[in-house]
Amino acid sequence: MSTLTGAARHSPRATVSVVIPVRDDWHHVERCLDALSAQTHPPFEFIVVDNASSDDSAAVAARYGAVVLHESEVGIPAASATGYDAARGEFIARVDADSVPGPTWIASVCELLERHPELAAVTGRGTLMDDDGRPHLRSSRLYMRSYFTLVGLALGHPPLWGSALAMRRTVWNEVRGEVCRHDARMHDDIDLSIHIGPQRTIATDRRLTLPASASPLALDGALLVRLWRGLYTIVRHWPREFPLLRWLRRQQSPRAGLTATPPPLAPVGGAL
């Protein structure tokens, strides 16, 4: 992970569209939009994609002035892609309804992508928390380390994590016709990572880490579904995206850096 230095602070200039796919998440959406409304660098727009919700998610989002889109094809891949397609900002950020970005999260996204034109996308990790705010620190570290290590080995570069990612809109326009948006079995952030890399560079940065729901830690069928979707997504792209072939293409690409983190940057809005 990158570290903070004492260099001059960065003043973000880019416009950022924040995409939030939701399905029956009104109580989480409210908290997420509260956090996004308190950013030191305000987003250009919130895009909430209502994925066939039966609750008041869309109405809650509308009260916050969000652009509310309706995607009837159930599945995070379709909902996310619909939001990305509609985004008008220079950068597209994606968080989940249960994400709670800190006040400098958007500013950090801008700093990374503005100062490092070689980066196609950036991502953070998560501190998984119960609804009452109780963090699962050890479990979070284990879960995140396993995800980034194992998926990273399969891809040949760091993967994106869907609750805390951002990419250039130009990059999305390059891959939007390739992603598997109509396959609800896909782990959409892994699928996006596959199509962005290995010829482009994805970086992780600790300032993009944010609190998110501890639901991935639940020892029930949901965890098994997540694991199955991740494996399915990776294997579904074989043989072209077989790990060794991706590693070789990455080594040969002039556009892709081989480091998981960008060089040290200045604090954004104060030390974190």
C-alpha positions as CSV (number, residue, x, y, z in Angstrom):
1,M,0.0,0.0,0.0
2,S,1.1,3.5,-0.7
3,T,2.3,5.7,2.2
4,L,1.6,9.4,2.8
5,T,4.3,12.0,2.4
6,G,4.7,15.6,3.4
7,A,4.4,17.0,-0.2
8,A,2.0,19.7,-1.1
9,R,-1.6,18.8,-1.0
10,H,-3.5,18.1,-4.2
11,S,-6.6,20.1,-5.2
12,P,-8.9,17.7,-7.2
13,R,-10.4,19.1,-10.4
14,A,-12.0,16.0,-12.0
15,T,-15.7,15.2,-12.1
16,V,-16.6,11.9,-10.5
17,S,-19.8,9.9,-11.0
18,V,-20.6,7.5,-8.2
19,V,-22.5,4.4,-9.2
20,I,-24.4,2.4,-6.6
21,P,-26.3,-0.7,-7.6
22,V,-29.1,-1.5,-5.1
23,R,-31.8,-4.1,-4.5
24,D,-34.0,-3.8,-1.4
25,D,-31.3,-1.8,0.4
26,W,-33.1,1.4,1.4
27,H,-31.6,1.5,5.0
28,H,-28.1,1.0,3.7
29,V,-28.6,3.5,0.8
30,E,-29.5,6.3,3.2
31,R,-26.3,5.9,5.2
32,C,-24.2,5.6,2.0
33,L,-25.6,8.7,0.5
34,D,-25.2,10.6,3.8
35,A,-21.5,9.7,3.6
36,L,-21.2,10.7,-0.1
37,S,-23.0,14.0,0.6
38,A,-20.3,14.9,3.2
39,Q,-17.3,14.5,0.8
40,T,-14.6,17.2,0.7
41,H,-14.7,16.9,-3.1
42,P,-18.4,16.5,-3.9
43,P,-19.3,13.9,-6.6
44,F,-20.6,15.3,-9.9
45,E,-23.5,12.9,-9.6
46,F,-24.9,10.0,-7.7
47,I,-26.3,7.2,-9.9
48,V,-28.4,4.8,-8.0
49,V,-29.4,1.8,-10.1
50,D,-32.6,0.2,-8.7
51,N,-32.3,-3.5,-9.6
52,A,-36.0,-4.5,-9.3
53,S,-36.3,-3.5,-5.6
54,S,-39.5,-4.1,-3.7
55,D,-38.8,-1.5,-1.0
56,D,-38.3,2.2,-1.0
57,S,-34.6,2.2,-2.2
58,A,-35.4,4.4,-5.3
59,A,-37.5,6.9,-3.3
60,V,-34.8,7.3,-0.7
61,A,-32.2,7.9,-3.4
62,A,-34.4,10.4,-5.2
63,R,-34.7,12.4,-1.9
64,Y,-30.9,12.8,-2.0
65,G,-31.0,14.2,-5.6
66,A,-29.5,11.0,-7.1
67,V,-30.0,10.0,-10.7
68,V,-32.2,7.0,-10.3
69,L,-32.1,4.4,-13.0
70,H,-34.2,1.2,-13.2
71,E,-32.6,-2.1,-14.4
72,S,-35.1,-4.9,-14.6
73,E,-32.5,-7.6,-15.4
74,V,-31.7,-8.8,-12.0
75,G,-28.0,-9.2,-11.2
76,I,-25.2,-6.9,-10.1
77,P,-23.4,-7.2,-13.4
78,A,-26.3,-5.8,-15.3
79,A,-27.1,-3.1,-12.7
80,S,-23.5,-1.9,-12.4
81,A,-23.0,-1.8,-16.2
82,T,-26.2,0.3,-16.6
83,G,-24.8,2.8,-14.1
84,Y,-21.4,2.9,-15.7
85,D,-23.0,3.5,-19.1
86,A,-24.9,6.5,-17.8
87,A,-22.0,8.1,-16.0
88,R,-21.0,11.5,-17.3
89,G,-18.0,12.2,-14.9
90,E,-14.4,12.0,-16.0
91,F,-13.9,9.2,-13.4
92,I,-16.5,6.6,-12.4
93,A,-16.5,5.4,-8.8
94,R,-18.4,2.4,-7.7
95,V,-19.5,1.6,-4.1
96,D,-22.1,-0.7,-2.8
97,A,-25.2,0.4,-0.9
98,D,-23.6,-0.8,2.4
99,S,-20.3,1.1,1.8
100,V,-19.6,4.1,4.0
101,P,-16.9,6.2,2.3
102,G,-14.9,8.6,4.6
103,P,-15.1,12.3,3.8
104,T,-11.9,12.3,1.7
105,W,-12.7,9.2,-0.3
106,I,-13.6,10.9,-3.5
107,A,-10.7,13.4,-3.2
108,S,-8.3,10.4,-2.8
109,V,-9.8,8.8,-6.0
110,C,-9.1,12.1,-7.9
111,E,-5.6,12.4,-6.5
112,L,-4.6,9.0,-7.6
113,L,-6.1,9.1,-11.1
114,E,-5.0,12.7,-11.8
115,R,-1.5,12.3,-10.6
116,H,-0.9,8.9,-12.2
117,P,-2.2,8.9,-15.8
118,E,-0.8,5.4,-16.2
119,L,-3.5,4.0,-13.8
120,A,-6.6,2.7,-15.5
121,A,-8.4,2.0,-12.2
122,V,-7.9,2.1,-8.4
123,T,-9.4,0.2,-5.6
124,G,-9.4,0.0,-1.8
125,R,-10.1,-2.8,0.7
126,G,-12.8,-3.0,3.3
127,T,-13.2,-3.0,7.0
128,L,-16.2,-5.3,7.5
129,M,-18.7,-4.1,10.1
130,D,-22.0,-5.2,11.6
131,D,-25.0,-2.9,11.2
132,D,-24.4,-1.6,14.7
133,G,-20.9,-0.4,13.7
134,R,-18.9,-3.2,15.4
135,P,-15.8,-3.9,13.2
136,H,-14.5,-7.4,12.5
137,L,-10.8,-6.4,12.2
138,R,-9.1,-9.8,12.1
139,S,-11.7,-11.4,9.9
140,S,-11.6,-8.4,7.6
141,R,-7.8,-8.7,7.2
142,L,-8.1,-12.4,6.5
143,Y,-11.0,-12.0,4.0
144,M,-9.4,-9.1,2.2
145,R,-5.9,-10.6,2.1
146,S,-7.3,-13.9,0.7
147,Y,-9.4,-12.1,-1.9
148,F,-6.6,-9.9,-3.2
149,T,-3.9,-12.6,-3.0
150,L,-5.8,-15.5,-4.6
151,V,-7.7,-13.5,-7.2
152,G,-4.5,-11.4,-7.9
153,L,-2.6,-14.6,-8.6
154,A,-5.3,-15.8,-11.0
155,L,-5.4,-12.4,-12.9
156,G,-1.8,-11.5,-12.8
157,H,-2.5,-8.1,-11.2
158,P,-4.5,-6.7,-8.3
159,P,-8.3,-7.2,-8.7
160,L,-10.9,-4.5,-8.1
161,W,-13.1,-4.8,-5.1
162,G,-16.7,-3.7,-6.0
163,S,-17.4,-1.9,-2.7
164,A,-14.6,0.6,-3.3
165,L,-13.3,1.1,-6.8
166,A,-12.9,3.8,-9.4
167,M,-11.9,3.9,-13.1
168,R,-11.5,6.3,-15.9
169,R,-14.6,6.7,-18.0
170,T,-12.4,6.2,-21.1
171,V,-11.4,2.8,-19.7
172,W,-15.0,1.8,-19.2
173,N,-15.8,2.9,-22.8
174,E,-13.0,0.6,-24.0
175,V,-14.3,-2.5,-22.1
176,R,-18.1,-2.0,-21.9
177,G,-18.7,-4.2,-24.9
178,E,-16.6,-7.0,-23.4
179,V,-17.8,-7.4,-19.9
180,C,-20.3,-10.2,-19.1
181,R,-23.1,-7.9,-18.1
182,H,-25.9,-10.4,-18.9
183,D,-24.6,-13.2,-16.8
184,A,-25.9,-12.8,-13.3
185,R,-23.6,-15.7,-12.1
186,M,-20.6,-13.4,-12.6
187,H,-18.6,-11.8,-9.8
188,D,-18.9,-8.5,-11.5
189,D,-15.8,-6.8,-10.0
190,I,-13.6,-9.8,-10.9
191,D,-15.1,-9.8,-14.4
192,L,-14.4,-6.1,-14.8
193,S,-10.8,-6.7,-13.5
194,I,-10.3,-9.4,-16.1
195,H,-11.3,-7.1,-19.0
196,I,-9.4,-4.1,-17.8
197,G,-6.2,-6.0,-17.3
198,P,-3.5,-7.2,-17.9
199,Q,-2.6,-4.6,-20.5
200,R,-3.7,-1.8,-18.2
201,T,-2.7,-1.0,-14.6
202,I,-4.9,-1.4,-11.5
203,A,-3.6,0.0,-8.2
204,T,-4.6,-0.6,-4.6
205,D,-4.3,2.2,-2.1
206,R,-5.1,2.2,1.6
207,R,-6.8,5.6,1.5
208,L,-9.6,4.0,-0.5
209,T,-10.3,1.5,2.2
210,L,-13.8,2.0,3.7
211,P,-16.3,0.4,6.1
212,A,-18.7,-2.1,4.5
213,S,-21.1,-4.7,5.5
214,A,-19.8,-7.9,7.3
215,S,-22.2,-10.0,5.3
216,P,-19.3,-11.7,3.4
217,L,-18.2,-13.2,6.7
218,A,-21.5,-15.0,7.3
219,L,-20.9,-18.7,7.5
220,D,-24.0,-19.6,5.5
221,G,-24.9,-20.3,1.9
222,A,-24.2,-16.7,0.9
223,L,-20.5,-17.1,1.5
224,L,-20.4,-20.3,-0.6
225,V,-22.3,-18.5,-3.4
226,R,-19.6,-15.7,-3.4
227,L,-16.8,-18.3,-3.5
228,W,-18.5,-20.2,-6.3
229,R,-19.2,-17.0,-8.3
230,G,-15.6,-15.9,-8.0
231,L,-14.3,-19.3,-9.2
232,Y,-16.9,-19.4,-12.0
233,T,-15.9,-15.9,-13.2
234,I,-12.3,-16.8,-13.5
235,V,-12.7,-20.2,-15.1
236,R,-15.4,-18.9,-17.5
237,H,-12.8,-16.8,-19.2
238,W,-10.4,-19.7,-19.8
239,P,-8.4,-20.6,-21.9
240,R,-7.7,-17.1,-23.2
241,E,-7.4,-15.7,-19.7
242,F,-5.6,-18.6,-18.1
243,P,-3.3,-17.2,-15.4
244,L,0.1,-18.0,-17.1
245,L,-1.1,-16.4,-20.4
246,R,-2.2,-13.2,-18.5
247,W,1.1,-13.0,-16.7
248,L,2.9,-13.3,-20.0
249,R,0.8,-10.6,-21.7
250,R,1.3,-8.3,-18.7
251,Q,5.1,-8.7,-19.0
252,Q,4.9,-7.8,-22.7
253,S,2.6,-4.8,-22.4
254,P,4.1,-1.4,-22.5
255,R,1.0,0.1,-20.8
256,A,0.9,-2.1,-17.7
257,G,3.0,-1.5,-14.6
258,L,4.0,-4.4,-12.4
259,T,3.5,-2.7,-9.1
260,A,0.3,-3.1,-7.1
261,T,0.5,0.4,-5.6
262,P,1.4,3.8,-7.0
263,P,4.3,5.9,-5.6
264,P,3.7,7.7,-2.3
265,L,1.4,10.7,-2.5
266,A,0.6,13.7,-0.4
267,P,-2.2,13.7,2.1
268,V,-5.7,14.5,0.8
269,G,-7.7,16.8,3.1
270,G,-5.3,16.1,6.0
271,A,-3.7,13.0,7.3
272,L,-5.7,9.8,7.4
